[in-house]
Amino acid sequence: MKLRYSLQAMTVALALGTAPACVVYAQASDAPASDAPVGGTKLSPADQQFIQDASRSDATEIAASKIALKNSSDPRVKKFAQQMIAEHTKLSRSMGALAAKKGLATTPSADSALVGKLQTLKGQKFDEAYVEQVGLEAHQRAVDLFQQESQSGTDSQLKAAAARALPVIKHHLEMAQQLAGAMKGASS
């Protein structure tokens, strides 16, 4: 059973041309086989891409925020990072459960270039890079991604999930904007 799902999802990944960057696989669940979609996922290629992009976004936020807990010198940045870990973990689990229900799940793979860059920085240099690239830029991309899916997705449950997550992600962007402003004010 698990092999069949893995092969179907791998075929989808290869067809989308995404297998090298983010291998897609279906997870076996405790649900009976009759609950699984017959013939693999019923999601459109655009909805599948949304799931992959959302998973990558969450994984990057979580990985970068864990680094922030170690490399940051600013208690405000650490507090923001703790909240990002908690809330993006919750978003990731929710999206993963819905994707698995649709016959598709992703192995969350963080943006290794961004995470690798952040690992080399410490103190104020880290704080500035983290807030700019993860807090502001990544959240703006996530807002755009979830907004697009909530408006144009073809799967009603996925559209609804994106619409429910959008206010949380927008709030993260607002928090990052406030944090960036506070940091700039403190360094002036």
C-alpha positions as CSV (number, residue, x, y, z in Angstrom):
1,M,0.0,0.0,0.0
2,K,2.7,2.5,1.0
3,L,4.8,1.6,-2.0
4,R,1.8,2.2,-4.3
5,Y,1.3,5.7,-2.9
6,S,5.0,6.5,-3.0
7,L,5.2,5.5,-6.6
8,Q,2.1,7.5,-7.6
9,A,3.3,10.6,-5.9
10,M,6.8,10.2,-7.2
11,T,5.3,10.0,-10.7
12,V,3.5,13.3,-10.0
13,A,6.7,14.9,-8.8
14,L,8.6,13.8,-11.8
15,A,5.8,15.0,-14.1
16,L,5.9,18.4,-12.4
17,G,9.6,18.5,-12.7
18,T,10.0,19.0,-9.0
19,A,11.5,15.7,-7.8
20,P,15.1,16.9,-7.5
21,A,14.3,20.0,-5.3
22,C,11.6,18.6,-3.2
23,V,10.7,14.9,-3.5
24,V,7.0,14.4,-3.1
25,Y,5.6,11.2,-1.5
26,A,2.4,10.0,0.0
27,Q,2.4,8.8,3.5
28,A,0.6,5.7,4.6
29,S,-2.0,6.5,7.2
30,D,-4.0,4.6,9.7
31,A,-7.1,5.2,7.5
32,P,-8.4,2.3,5.5
33,A,-7.3,2.1,1.9
34,S,-10.9,3.0,0.8
35,D,-10.4,6.5,2.3
36,A,-7.5,7.2,-0.1
37,P,-8.2,8.7,-3.5
38,V,-8.2,6.1,-6.2
39,G,-5.4,6.6,-8.7
40,G,-3.5,9.1,-6.5
41,T,-4.2,12.7,-5.9
42,K,-7.1,14.5,-7.3
43,L,-5.4,17.9,-6.9
44,S,-4.6,20.1,-9.9
45,P,-1.0,20.7,-10.7
46,A,-1.4,24.3,-9.4
47,D,-2.9,23.0,-6.1
48,Q,0.0,20.5,-5.8
49,Q,2.5,23.2,-6.4
50,F,0.8,25.4,-3.7
51,I,1.2,22.5,-1.2
52,Q,4.9,22.1,-2.1
53,D,5.5,25.9,-1.9
54,A,3.6,26.3,1.4
55,S,5.5,23.3,2.9
56,R,8.8,24.7,1.9
57,S,7.9,28.1,3.3
58,D,6.9,26.6,6.6
59,A,10.0,24.5,6.8
60,T,12.2,27.5,6.0
61,E,10.5,29.6,8.6
62,I,10.8,26.9,11.3
63,A,14.5,26.1,10.5
64,A,15.5,29.8,10.3
65,S,13.6,30.6,13.5
66,K,15.4,27.7,15.4
67,I,18.7,29.3,14.3
68,A,17.4,32.6,15.6
69,L,17.0,31.2,19.0
70,K,20.8,30.4,19.0
71,N,22.3,33.2,16.9
72,S,20.2,36.2,17.8
73,S,21.4,38.8,20.3
74,D,18.0,40.6,20.5
75,P,15.3,39.3,22.9
76,R,12.6,40.7,20.5
77,V,14.0,38.6,17.6
78,K,14.0,35.5,19.8
79,K,10.4,36.1,20.9
80,F,9.4,36.5,17.3
81,A,11.3,33.3,16.4
82,Q,9.6,31.3,19.1
83,Q,6.2,32.4,17.9
84,M,7.1,31.6,14.3
85,I,8.2,28.1,15.3
86,A,5.0,27.4,17.2
87,E,2.6,28.9,14.6
88,H,4.4,27.6,11.4
89,T,4.6,24.1,13.0
90,K,0.8,24.3,13.5
91,L,0.2,25.5,10.0
92,S,2.5,22.9,8.5
93,R,0.7,20.1,10.4
94,S,-2.7,21.3,9.3
95,M,-1.6,21.6,5.6
96,G,0.2,18.3,5.7
97,A,-3.0,16.6,7.1
98,L,-5.1,18.1,4.4
99,A,-2.6,17.2,1.7
100,A,-2.4,13.6,2.9
101,K,-6.2,13.4,2.9
102,K,-6.0,14.5,-0.8
103,G,-3.5,11.7,-1.5
104,L,-0.4,14.0,-1.5
105,A,2.1,14.9,1.2
106,T,5.4,16.7,1.0
107,T,8.6,16.2,2.8
108,P,9.1,19.7,4.1
109,S,12.4,20.9,2.8
110,A,13.7,24.3,3.9
111,D,15.4,26.7,1.6
112,S,18.9,25.4,2.2
113,A,20.7,28.5,0.7
114,L,18.9,30.9,3.1
115,V,19.2,28.6,6.1
116,G,22.9,28.0,5.4
117,K,23.5,31.8,5.1
118,L,21.8,32.4,8.4
119,Q,23.8,29.8,10.2
120,T,27.0,31.7,9.5
121,L,25.7,34.9,11.0
122,K,25.6,36.0,14.7
123,G,24.4,38.9,16.8
124,Q,23.2,42.1,15.1
125,K,24.2,40.9,11.6
126,F,22.0,37.8,12.1
127,D,19.1,39.8,13.5
128,E,19.1,42.1,10.5
129,A,19.3,39.3,7.9
130,Y,16.7,37.2,9.7
131,V,14.2,40.0,10.1
132,E,14.7,41.2,6.5
133,Q,14.8,37.8,4.7
134,V,12.6,35.6,6.9
135,G,10.4,38.1,8.7
136,L,9.7,40.5,5.8
137,E,10.5,38.9,2.5
138,A,9.5,35.3,3.2
139,H,6.2,36.4,4.8
140,Q,5.4,38.7,1.9
141,R,5.9,35.8,-0.5
142,A,3.8,33.6,1.8
143,V,1.0,36.2,1.9
144,D,1.0,36.3,-1.9
145,L,1.1,32.5,-2.2
146,F,-1.8,31.9,0.2
147,Q,-3.8,34.8,-1.2
148,Q,-3.4,33.4,-4.7
149,E,-4.5,29.9,-3.6
150,S,-7.5,31.3,-1.6
151,Q,-8.7,33.1,-4.7
152,S,-7.7,30.8,-7.5
153,G,-7.2,27.3,-6.1
154,T,-9.4,24.6,-7.7
155,D,-9.8,22.4,-4.6
156,S,-12.4,23.9,-2.3
157,Q,-10.9,22.5,0.9
158,L,-7.5,23.7,0.0
159,K,-8.8,27.1,-0.9
160,A,-10.6,27.3,2.4
161,A,-7.5,26.2,4.3
162,A,-5.4,28.9,2.5
163,A,-8.1,31.5,3.4
164,R,-8.0,30.4,7.1
165,A,-4.2,30.6,7.2
166,L,-3.9,33.9,5.4
167,P,-4.8,36.2,8.4
168,V,-2.2,34.4,10.5
169,I,0.5,34.9,7.9
170,K,-0.5,38.5,7.4
171,H,-0.2,39.0,11.1
172,H,3.3,37.5,11.0
173,L,4.2,40.0,8.3
174,E,2.8,42.9,10.4
175,M,4.8,41.7,13.4
176,A,8.0,41.5,11.3
177,Q,7.4,45.1,10.0
178,Q,7.0,46.3,13.6
179,L,10.1,44.4,14.6
180,A,12.1,45.8,11.7
181,G,10.9,49.3,12.6
182,A,11.8,48.9,16.3
183,M,15.3,47.6,15.4
184,K,16.0,50.5,13.0
185,G,14.8,52.9,15.7
186,A,17.1,51.4,18.2
187,S,20.1,51.5,16.0
188,S,19.7,55.2,15.0
